[in-house]
Amino acid sequence: MNDSGIILTTHRMDEAQELCDKIAIMINGRFVIFGSPNYLMEAYGLGYMFTITVNSETAGSLDAAKATIQQKIPGAQFIDHRLITENGAKNMWTVNYRVLNVMGGRTANANVAQAEDNLILSEFFKRLTDLCDPTDANGLTAFDVTRTNLE
């Protein structure tokens, strides 16, 4: 099936992102942008979301853990936190952030002004890994990073 294609029309960007190699966005019957899902996320996405798991027994306080995160990841925007209960014990928190100043791939995110506090993706992961170092007694135990979708 070389040299063939299918046109899919949808209002759901997450659906288009999963099914399509190229996406064209139309407004009032005119194409306004065309590119791969990766290109569109680099140009118009809202960065990355990350969650850090905090052990409340070793972190001291949730505020101290949040201050440590802000110090290591400047520009991280706090979203929320949740208490995790395991076997009835309330000893873990998940803390959710959005970060816009991480540059992935070869191009910079168009929504972020070039500034000294911008991080390349590898440096972002290094800082998260350093934060969750088991030899450090800061109580931060694990992290999870997701890229925001186009929705």
Secondary structure, DSSP 8 states (H G I E B T S, - for coil): -TT-------S-HHHHHHH-SSEEEEETTEEEEEE-HHHHHHHH---EEEEEEEEHHHHS-HHHHHHHHHHHSTT-EEEEEEEEEETTEEEEEEEEEEE--EE-TTS--TTS---TT-EEHHHHHHHHHHHT-TTS-S-EEEEEEEE----
